[in-house]
Every structure is written in C-alpha cells, then in structure tokens.
Amino acid sequence: MIVSTKYLKRVYDLQEAAKAGQHALVIGIEGELWESLKPIFSLPENLQPEAEVMEIVGLVARVLRDTKQFCLAARWFEQLCRLALQLDPDSEDTGWDHCLLSECYVETGQRVKAEDALGKARRIAATVNCQDDALERAVRHLEARLT
C-alpha cells in the first residue's frame, strides 16, 4: 500500500482542527482514520505492516499527543508500538514510540500501562546504539514522573 494523499490530507485536517480547538471535528477525523486503518491493526503477527502505514499511524498519534489529546493518542501509539515490534523491534524509533506511549499513559493516569511501555522503551534504549542520549534522558524523565 502506498500512502495515498487522502490519508495525508486527513492527517493535515486533523492537525488543523486540533490546533483550532475543534474537538468534535478532531473526534470525527480521528474516527474516520481509525476505521479506514482498522484492518491493518488486526493483521496476524506473522504479516508485517508496510512502513508507509506506520508513518500515517505515527503521524496521527503525534498530532493527537502534541495537541494534548492523550487518550486518543494512546490508542494510536498502542497500534504503532504493536506494529513497530513486528517490523523493527530493536530500533531507536520503536523505543521512542514506546516512550511516547508511556507519556500518554502517564497523562491519562494509567500507571501500570505507563510502566509497561516505559520498560520496553528502557530495554530498547539500553540495547540499541542510539544517535545520542535523548531517548535515555526521556526514559529517565518519565521514570521520575512515575516515582
């Protein structure tokens, strides 16, 4: 699947609606994107998602996180992390995805889930040759918020 401009346009629309504080429109666009990508979320674990799909899922998750829609963002990061663990389980990007998922859980008061996602981010940060120590610092910051 090559990412169609339709998905990119809807992500842009989502971002603009979120920036404008149009919560009902954000919910509508997010739901539309979720429904259209739901078949990919239920792929068997032996089938790997395409990188383009992960880009869209990641964009939606980050737009929602950046606009403080943490509950919705967590739902997207959950899928992104599941797909990332299939596609590239030991990459720095996968570590960041888990770190951001943990942050969403912290913001929504889901401590146990936050600790689980953070544990995965911590493991990846410890084993992957990261470009810098930013992921490790982000993990430590979230650990401090959880204590």
DOKOL-263946 format. One record per atom (N, C-alpha, C): atom name; residue number from 1; residue in one letter; z, y, x. Coordinates in pm, whole numbers, plus 50000, padded with zeros to 5 digits. Example, Ala and Ser with C-alpha at 12.3 -4.5 7.8 and 13.67 -1.06 7.14 Angstrom:
<rs>
name/resi/resn/Z/Y/X
N/1/A/50780/49431/51319
CA/1/A/50780/49550/51230
C/1/A/50780/49670/51320
N/2/S/50708/49775/51285
CA/2/S/50714/49894/51367
C/2/S/50787/50003/51290
</rs>
This chain:
<rs>
name/resi/resn/Z/Y/X
N/1/M/50000/49881/50085
CA/1/M/50000/50000/50000
C/1/M/50000/50124/50089
N/2/I/49902/50204/50074
CA/2/I/49900/50332/50143
C/2/I/49969/50431/50048
N/3/V/50058/50509/50101
CA/3/V/50131/50603/50017
C/3/V/50033/50701/49957
N/4/S/50031/50701/49826
CA/4/S/49940/50792/49759
C/4/S/49999/50932/49759
N/5/T/49911/51027/49745
CA/5/T/49956/51166/49739
C/5/T/50039/51189/49613
N/6/K/50022/51102/49513
CA/6/K/50102/51113/49390
C/6/K/50251/51103/49423
N/7/Y/50287/51005/49507
CA/7/Y/50429/50990/49543
C/7/Y/50478/51110/49623
N/8/L/50397/51152/49719
CA/8/L/50438/51267/49799
C/8/L/50454/51392/49714
N/9/K/50365/51411/49618
CA/9/K/50375/51527/49528
C/9/K/50503/51518/49444
N/10/R/50535/51399/49396
CA/10/R/50655/51385/49314
C/10/R/50781/51408/49399
N/11/V/50780/51366/49524
CA/11/V/50894/51393/49611
C/11/V/50908/51544/49632
N/12/Y/50795/51611/49651
CA/12/Y/50797/51757/49665
C/12/Y/50851/51821/49537
N/13/D/50804/51773/49422
CA/13/D/50853/51825/49293
C/13/D/51004/51803/49280
N/14/L/51050/51687/49324
CA/14/L/51193/51656/49321
C/14/L/51271/51755/49407
N/15/Q/51220/51780/49526
CA/15/Q/51287/51874/49616
C/15/Q/51293/52014/49555
N/16/E/51183/52059/49500
CA/16/E/51180/52193/49441
C/16/E/51273/52204/49320
N/17/A/51274/52100/49236
CA/17/A/51363/52101/49120
C/17/A/51509/52102/49163
N/18/A/51541/52026/49267
CA/18/A/51678/52021/49317
C/18/A/51719/52157/49374
N/19/K/51630/52218/49451
CA/19/K/51659/52350/49508
C/19/K/51682/52454/49399
N/20/A/51606/52441/49288
CA/20/A/51616/52537/49178
C/20/A/51732/52506/49084
N/21/G/51805/52398/49112
CA/21/G/51918/52363/49028
C/21/G/51878/52307/48892
N/22/Q/51759/52255/48882
CA/22/Q/51710/52199/48755
C/22/Q/51749/52051/48748
N/23/H/51876/52028/48715
CA/23/H/51933/51894/48720
C/23/H/51859/51796/48628
N/24/A/51827/51837/48509
CA/24/A/51758/51746/48416
C/24/A/51622/51704/48472
N/25/L/51552/51797/48533
CA/25/L/51422/51765/48592
C/25/L/51440/51672/48713
N/26/V/51543/51696/48793
CA/26/V/51572/51608/48907
C/26/V/51594/51466/48857
N/27/I/51675/51451/48754
CA/27/I/51704/51318/48698
C/27/I/51575/51254/48648
N/28/G/51490/51331/48581
CA/28/G/51364/51278/48529
C/28/G/51270/51231/48639
N/29/I/51252/51313/48741
CA/29/I/51162/51278/48851
C/29/I/51219/51160/48930
N/30/E/51348/51164/48957
CA/30/E/51411/51054/49030
C/30/E/51393/50924/48953
N/31/G/51415/50927/48823
CA/31/G/51398/50807/48740
C/31/G/51255/50756/48739
N/32/E/51162/50848/48732
CA/32/E/51019/50812/48736
C/32/E/50984/50743/48868
N/33/L/51030/50801/48978
CA/33/L/51003/50741/49109
C/33/L/51071/50605/49121
N/34/W/51194/50596/49073
CA/34/W/51268/50470/49079
C/34/W/51193/50360/49004
N/35/E/51150/50390/48883
CA/35/E/51080/50290/48802
C/35/E/50949/50248/48867
N/36/S/50878/50342/48926
CA/36/S/50749/50306/48986
C/36/S/50765/50225/49114
N/37/L/50878/50240/49184
CA/37/L/50901/50166/49308
C/37/L/50991/50044/49289
N/38/K/51047/50027/49172
CA/38/K/51140/49916/49147
C/38/K/51084/49779/49185
N/39/P/50955/49749/49160
CA/39/P/50905/49617/49200
C/39/P/50920/49591/49351
N/40/I/50912/49695/49431
CA/40/I/50925/49679/49576
C/40/I/51071/49650/49612
N/41/F/51164/49707/49534
CA/41/F/51305/49685/49562
C/41/F/51347/49540/49539
N/42/S/51270/49469/49458
CA/42/S/51307/49331/49428
C/42/S/51222/49229/49504
N/43/L/51157/49273/49611
CA/43/L/51082/49180/49694
C/43/L/51176/49074/49751
N/44/P/51131/48951/49756
CA/44/P/51213/48849/49823
C/44/P/51235/48889/49969
N/45/E/51346/48844/50024
CA/45/E/51379/48884/50161
C/45/E/51278/48837/50264
N/46/N/51199/48735/50231
CA/46/N/51100/48687/50328
C/46/N/50973/48772/50329
N/47/L/50961/48864/50234
CA/47/L/50847/48957/50234
C/47/L/50895/49092/50284
N/48/Q/50828/49144/50383
CA/48/Q/50870/49271/50439
C/48/Q/50799/49387/50371
N/49/P/50870/49494/50345
CA/49/P/50808/49612/50286
C/49/P/50720/49682/50390
N/50/E/50630/49760/50339
CA/50/E/50546/49838/50429
C/50/E/50619/49966/50469
N/51/A/50591/50011/50589
CA/51/A/50659/50130/50641
C/51/A/50636/50252/50552
N/52/E/50519/50263/50492
CA/52/E/50490/50378/50406
C/52/E/50584/50384/50286
N/53/V/50615/50267/50230
CA/53/V/50707/50262/50117
C/53/V/50844/50309/50160
N/54/M/50886/50264/50277
CA/54/M/51016/50305/50327
C/54/M/51021/50456/50351
N/55/E/50909/50513/50392
CA/55/E/50907/50658/50412
C/55/E/50934/50732/50282
N/56/I/50871/50687/50174
CA/56/I/50893/50752/50043
C/56/I/51037/50733/49999
N/57/V/51089/50611/50009
CA/57/V/51228/50585/49970
C/57/V/51323/50672/50052
N/58/G/51296/50681/50182
CA/58/G/51379/50765/50268
C/58/G/51371/50913/50234
N/59/L/51251/50958/50202
CA/59/L/51235/51100/50164
C/59/L/51314/51131/50038
N/60/V/51303/51045/49938
CA/60/V/51375/51067/49813
C/60/V/51526/51068/49841
N/61/A/51573/50969/49918
CA/61/A/51716/50960/49949
C/61/A/51764/51088/50018
N/62/R/51688/51135/50114
CA/62/R/51730/51253/50189
C/62/R/51725/51381/50105
N/63/V/51625/51394/50020
CA/63/V/51620/51511/49931
C/63/V/51743/51512/49842
N/64/L/51776/51398/49785
CA/64/L/51893/51391/49697
C/64/L/52022/51418/49775
N/65/R/52034/51364/49893
CA/65/R/52152/51388/49976
C/65/R/52162/51535/50016
N/66/D/52051/51591/50060
CA/66/D/52051/51730/50106
C/66/D/52085/51828/49995
N/67/T/52060/51787/49870
CA/67/T/52092/51874/49757
C/67/T/52220/51830/49687
N/68/K/52299/51749/49759
CA/68/K/52433/51707/49716
C/68/K/52433/51622/49590
N/69/Q/52325/51550/49567
CA/69/Q/52318/51453/49457
C/69/Q/52358/51317/49516
N/70/F/52483/51306/49561
CA/70/F/52525/51192/49642
C/70/F/52520/51058/49567
N/71/C/52550/51057/49440
CA/71/C/52547/50932/49365
C/71/C/52403/50879/49357
N/72/L/52310/50966/49325
CA/72/L/52169/50925/49320
C/72/L/52119/50891/49460
N/73/A/52158/50969/49558
CA/73/A/52115/50943/49695
C/73/A/52163/50806/49741
N/74/A/52285/50769/49705
CA/74/A/52339/50639/49746
C/74/A/52252/50526/49693
N/75/R/52207/50539/49571
CA/75/R/52122/50435/49511
C/75/R/51994/50416/49593
N/76/W/51936/50526/49639
CA/76/W/51814/50519/49720
C/76/W/51843/50470/49860
N/77/F/51953/50518/49920
CA/77/F/51989/50471/50054
C/77/F/52023/50322/50053
N/78/E/52083/50273/49944
CA/78/E/52110/50129/49935
C/78/E/51980/50050/49950
N/79/Q/51878/50093/49878
CA/79/Q/51749/50024/49886
C/79/Q/51685/50042/50023
N/80/L/51693/50164/50074
CA/80/L/51635/50191/50207
C/80/L/51702/50103/50312
N/81/C/51833/50093/50308
CA/81/C/51905/50012/50406
C/81/C/51869/49865/50391
N/82/R/51860/49817/50269
CA/82/R/51822/49677/50247
C/82/R/51683/49650/50304
N/83/L/51589/49740/50276
CA/83/L/51453/49724/50328
C/83/L/51450/49737/50480
N/84/A/51527/49832/50532
CA/84/A/51530/49855/50678
C/84/A/51585/49734/50751
N/85/L/51684/49669/50692
CA/85/L/51739/49549/50756
C/85/L/51637/49437/50760
N/86/Q/51543/49438/50666
CA/86/Q/51435/49339/50667
C/86/Q/51329/49375/50771
N/87/L/51294/49502/50776
CA/87/L/51182/49546/50858
C/87/L/51220/49566/51005
N/88/D/51331/49633/51028
CA/88/D/51370/49667/51166
C/88/D/51523/49676/51174
N/89/P/51590/49562/51173
CA/89/P/51736/49561/51157
C/89/P/51815/49627/51271
N/90/D/51760/49633/51388
CA/90/D/51837/49684/51501
C/90/D/51783/49816/51556
N/91/S/51723/49895/51470
CA/91/S/51669/50022/51518
C/91/S/51767/50137/51495
N/92/E/51749/50240/51571
CA/92/E/51831/50360/51554
C/92/E/51813/50417/51414
N/93/D/51689/50415/51362
CA/93/D/51665/50466/51226
C/93/D/51747/50389/51122
N/94/T/51755/50259/51139
CA/94/T/51834/50178/51046
C/94/T/51982/50214/51058
N/95/G/52028/50241/51178
CA/95/G/52165/50287/51197
C/95/G/52191/50419/51125
N/96/W/52097/50512/51137
CA/96/W/52110/50640/51067
C/96/W/52109/50620/50916
N/97/D/52022/50533/50868
CA/97/D/52018/50509/50723
C/97/D/52154/50460/50672
N/98/H/52217/50371/50746
CA/98/H/52349/50321/50707
C/98/H/52455/50429/50719
N/99/C/52443/50512/50819
CA/99/C/52538/50622/50836
C/99/C/52528/50720/50717
N/100/L/52407/50752/50678
CA/100/L/52387/50843/50565
C/100/L/52431/50779/50434
N/101/L/52410/50650/50419
CA/101/L/52460/50579/50301
C/101/L/52612/50586/50298
N/102/S/52675/50564/50411
CA/102/S/52820/50573/50419
C/102/S/52868/50712/50378
N/103/E/52799/50814/50424
CA/103/E/52836/50951/50387
C/103/E/52829/50969/50235
N/104/C/52725/50918/50173
CA/104/C/52712/50928/50027
C/104/C/52828/50859/49957
N/105/Y/52867/50743/50008
CA/105/Y/52981/50672/49951
C/105/Y/53110/50751/49970
N/106/V/53127/50811/50087
CA/106/V/53246/50894/50111
C/106/V/53250/51006/50008
N/107/E/53138/51073/49988
CA/107/E/53132/51186/49896
C/107/E/53155/51147/49750
N/108/T/53129/51020/49717
CA/108/T/53149/50975/49579
C/108/T/53277/50892/49564
N/109/G/53360/50890/49669
CA/109/G/53490/50823/49660
C/109/G/53485/50671/49665
N/110/Q/53379/50615/49719
CA/110/Q/53366/50470/49726
C/110/Q/53401/50422/49868
N/111/R/53527/50421/49896
CA/111/R/53577/50396/50032
C/111/R/53535/50260/50088
N/112/V/53549/50154/50011
CA/112/V/53517/50020/50061
C/112/V/53370/50010/50097
N/113/K/53285/50063/50011
CA/113/K/53141/50061/50040
C/113/K/53110/50150/50160
N/114/A/53180/50262/50170
CA/114/A/53159/50353/50285
C/114/A/53194/50282/50415
N/115/E/53305/50210/50415
CA/115/E/53347/50139/50536
C/115/E/53248/50030/50572
N/116/D/53194/49959/50473
CA/116/D/53097/49853/50499
C/116/D/52970/49911/50562
N/117/A/52914/50016/50500
CA/117/A/52793/50077/50553
C/117/A/52818/50136/50692
N/118/L/52934/50195/50710
CA/118/L/52968/50253/50840
C/118/L/52982/50144/50946
N/119/G/53035/50030/50908
CA/119/G/53046/49919/51002
C/119/G/52909/49875/51052
N/120/K/52811/49872/50963
CA/120/K/52675/49836/51004
C/120/K/52617/49944/51096
N/121/A/52640/50070/51062
CA/121/A/52592/50179/51148
C/121/A/52658/50172/51285
N/122/R/52788/50144/51287
CA/122/R/52863/50134/51413
C/122/R/52807/50021/51500
N/123/R/52781/49906/51440
CA/123/R/52727/49792/51515
C/123/R/52591/49827/51576
N/124/I/52507/49891/51497
CA/124/I/52374/49928/51547
C/124/I/52387/50032/51658
N/125/A/52472/50131/51638
CA/125/A/52490/50236/51740
C/125/A/52540/50177/51872
N/126/A/52619/50071/51863
CA/126/A/52675/50011/51984
C/126/A/52574/49922/52056
N/127/T/52475/49873/51985
CA/127/T/52383/49776/52047
C/127/T/52244/49832/52076
N/128/V/52210/49942/52015
CA/128/V/52074/49997/52031
C/128/V/52076/50105/52138
N/129/N/51970/50112/52213
CA/129/N/51955/50216/52312
C/129/N/51906/50343/52242
N/130/C/51999/50423/52194
CA/130/C/51965/50546/52121
C/130/C/51918/50654/52217
N/131/Q/51837/50745/52164
CA/131/Q/51783/50853/52246
C/131/Q/51893/50946/52294
N/132/D/51995/50964/52212
CA/132/D/52110/51045/52252
C/132/D/52232/50987/52182
N/133/D/52343/51055/52187
CA/133/D/52464/51000/52127
C/133/D/52491/51055/51987
N/134/A/52391/51113/51923
CA/134/A/52410/51174/51792
C/134/A/52455/51072/51687
N/135/L/52395/50954/51687
CA/135/L/52436/50852/51591
C/135/L/52581/50811/51614
N/136/E/52619/50791/51738
CA/136/E/52758/50756/51768
C/136/E/52854/50866/51725
N/137/R/52816/50992/51746
CA/137/R/52900/51105/51703
C/137/R/52912/51107/51551
N/138/A/52800/51082/51479
CA/138/A/52802/51080/51333
C/138/A/52893/50968/51282
N/139/V/52887/50853/51346
CA/139/V/52974/50741/51309
C/139/V/53120/50780/51329
N/140/R/53152/50838/51444
CA/140/R/53292/50880/51471
C/140/R/53338/50984/51369
N/141/H/53250/51076/51334
CA/141/H/53285/51179/51235
C/141/H/53320/51116/51101
N/142/L/53238/51020/51057
CA/142/L/53266/50954/50930
C/142/L/53392/50868/50938
N/143/E/53414/50805/51054
CA/143/E/53539/50727/51072
C/143/E/53660/50818/51054
N/144/A/53652/50937/51109
CA/144/A/53763/51032/51096
C/144/A/53783/51073/50951
N/145/R/53675/51088/50878
CA/145/R/53688/51124/50735
C/145/R/53750/51010/50653
N/146/L/53732/50888/50700
CA/146/L/53786/50774/50627
C/146/L/53931/50743/50660
N/147/T/53985/50807/50766
CA/147/T/54124/50779/50803
C/147/T/54217/50882/50745
</rs>
